[in-house]
C-alpha cells in the first residue's frame, strides 16, 4: 500500500496448533506432548524452536510486525476444510521506516534503537 509493505506466507499444511499461536517465536517452543499422527507424518520435526525465534527477532529489528494465524479453523472436519487452510504469517513494515527517498543518498548506517 502507500504506507505499508506486507509479506504474507501461507502454507497448505494443517496450520499452527491453536494453543501455541500466542507463543510462536519464543525460543525452543515445543508442544508438551507430541501428537502420534504428527510424529508419523513428520518424524524429523521437533518444534518451532530457535530458527523461528532468530528469524522473528531479526525481522522485528528491521521494524517489522509479525502476526501468526491459521487460514482456517482447526476444528473443521476434513470435508469442511478449504484447500488452503495451513499456517499464515503476515510481516508488515511501515514504508516510512524502511524506504529511502529516491533523492537522498543512503549515507551511514543508523545505529540500532536498542
Secondary structure, 3 states (H helix, E strand, C coil): CCCEEEEEEECCCCCCCHHHHHHCCCCCECCCCCCHHHHHHCCCCCCECHHHHHHHHHHHHCCCEEEEEECCCCCCCCCCCCCCCCEEEEEEEEHHHHCCCCCCCCCCCCCCCC
